[in-house]
Amino acid sequence: MSDTEVAAWYEVSQFLYREAALIDARDWDGWGRLFVAEGRYWMPAARGQRDWVSHVSLVNDNALLREIRLNRLKGGDAASLQGSPSSSHLVSNIVIADADEARRRYVAHSRFVVAQYASWGRHTFYGSYVHELVREDDGLRICLKRVDLVDVSGPLGDILTIL
């Protein structure tokens, strides 16, 4: 790998680790600021799903829906969110699948394990991420965060936090 590729991998890796830390700290405002205005948080409902337009998704949040989700997490008004559910994210196997330095854009693939705890019990989620990132003047921002669950075709527990 060239010095430029190593530097880009390091920057992207640190960004993904910081994103996980913000979620685990329940810093919903900080996590929301990681997105560009038109950014999307997407969790397909089927393995290999190609888009969020022609298929149902588990999560398909544009800026408005992301704001609603984050306000719900901050407010704790929903019965399922009583007791402040918590999480621990492990992000690994980070690979930059595509880099366009001229346009300041990266596509990163990674794997995750998320342990979620709520007053009613624990659940563990496994899967992969695709982050489409853009470098702005103040750092990297998320254009798209795609979350693919390993067990998407089976019964899923309640997802009470951001994966």
C-alpha positions in Angstrom: 0.0 0.0 0.0 1.2 3.5 -0.7 1.6 6.1 2.0 -1.6 7.8 0.7 -3.6 4.6 0.9 -2.3 3.9 4.4 -3.2 7.5 5.5 -6.7 7.1 4.1 -7.2 3.7 5.7 -6.1 5.2 9.1 -8.4 8.2 8.7 -11.4 6.1 7.8 -10.7 3.5 10.5 -10.5 6.2 13.2 -13.7 7.7 11.9 -15.5 4.4 12.2 -14.2 3.8 15.7 -15.2 7.3 16.7 -18.7 6.7 15.3 -19.0 3.5 17.4 -17.9 5.4 20.5 -20.5 8.1 20.0 -23.2 5.5 19.7 -22.1 3.6 22.8 -21.9 6.9 24.7 -25.5 7.7 23.6 -24.2 10.9 22.1 -27.1 11.1 19.6 -26.4 14.7 18.6 -22.7 13.9 17.9 -23.7 10.8 15.8 -26.2 12.8 13.9 -23.6 15.4 13.0 -21.5 12.8 11.3 -23.9 12.8 8.4 -24.1 15.1 5.4 -27.5 16.8 5.1 -28.7 14.3 2.5 -27.1 11.3 4.2 -28.9 8.1 4.7 -28.9 5.4 7.5 -30.1 2.2 5.9 -30.7 -1.4 7.1 -32.0 -3.7 4.3 -34.6 -6.3 5.2 -33.2 -8.9 2.9 -29.8 -10.3 2.0 -28.5 -8.8 -1.2 -31.1 -6.0 -1.3 -29.9 -3.5 -3.9 -31.9 -0.4 -2.9 -34.4 1.1 -0.5 -36.9 2.2 -3.2 -38.2 -1.1 -4.5 -38.0 -3.1 -1.3 -39.1 -2.8 2.3 -36.2 -2.0 4.7 -35.7 -2.5 8.4 -34.4 1.1 8.6 -34.4 3.7 5.9 -33.7 7.1 7.4 -33.1 10.3 5.5 -32.3 13.4 7.5 -35.9 13.9 8.7 -36.4 10.3 9.8 -32.9 10.2 11.4 -33.8 13.3 13.4 -37.1 11.7 14.6 -35.2 8.5 15.5 -32.6 10.4 17.4 -35.2 12.5 19.3 -37.0 9.3 20.2 -33.7 7.9 21.6 -32.9 11.1 23.5 -36.4 11.5 24.9 -37.0 7.9 26.0 -40.7 8.4 25.7 -41.3 5.0 24.1 -41.9 2.1 26.5 -39.3 0.0 24.8 -36.7 2.7 25.6 -37.3 2.9 29.3 -34.2 2.1 31.3 -31.9 3.6 28.7 -30.8 0.7 26.5 -27.1 0.6 26.1 -24.7 -0.9 23.6 -21.1 -1.9 22.9 -19.9 -1.9 19.3 -16.9 -3.8 18.0 -15.8 -2.7 14.5 -13.2 -4.7 12.6 -12.0 -5.9 9.2 -12.0 -2.3 7.8 -11.2 -2.2 4.1 -11.4 0.8 1.7 -13.2 -0.8 -1.2 -13.1 2.4 -3.3 -11.3 5.7 -3.0 -11.6 8.7 -5.2 -9.2 11.2 -3.9 -10.1 13.8 -6.5 -13.7 13.8 -5.3 -12.7 13.2 -1.7 -14.9 10.1 -1.5 -14.4 6.7 0.1 -16.4 3.5 0.3 -15.4 1.5 3.4 -16.5 -2.1 4.2 -16.2 -3.4 7.7 -17.7 -6.0 10.1 -19.4 -5.5 13.4 -20.6 -7.1 16.6 -23.0 -5.0 18.7 -24.1 -6.1 22.2 -27.3 -4.4 23.3 -28.6 -4.4 26.8 -32.1 -3.3 27.9 -34.0 -3.9 31.1 -35.7 -6.9 29.6 -32.4 -8.6 28.5 -29.6 -8.8 26.1 -29.2 -9.2 22.3 -26.2 -9.5 20.0 -26.2 -8.3 16.4 -23.6 -9.4 13.8 -23.1 -8.1 10.4 -21.3 -5.8 8.0 -21.2 -2.1 7.2 -20.8 -0.2 4.1 -20.0 3.4 4.7 -19.9 5.9 1.8 -17.9 8.8 3.1 -17.0 12.2 1.8 -14.2 14.4 3.2 -15.4 17.9 4.0 -13.3 20.8 5.3 -13.9 19.7 8.9 -13.4 16.0 8.4 -15.2 12.9 7.1 -19.0 12.7 6.8 -21.4 9.9 6.1 -23.3 9.9 2.8 -24.6 6.4 3.4 -24.4 3.9 6.2 -25.6 0.5 5.2 -26.1 -2.1 7.9 -26.4 -5.7 6.7 -27.4 -8.1 9.5 -26.1 -11.7 9.3 -29.5 -13.1 10.6 -31.7 -10.7 8.6 -33.8 -13.6 7.3 -34.5 -15.0 10.8 -36.4 -13.6 13.8 -34.8 -10.4 15.0 -34.9 -9.0 18.5 -35.8 -5.4 19.2 -33.2 -3.1 17.8 -33.2 -0.4 20.5 -30.0 1.4 19.5 -28.2 2.5 16.4 -26.3 -0.3 14.8 
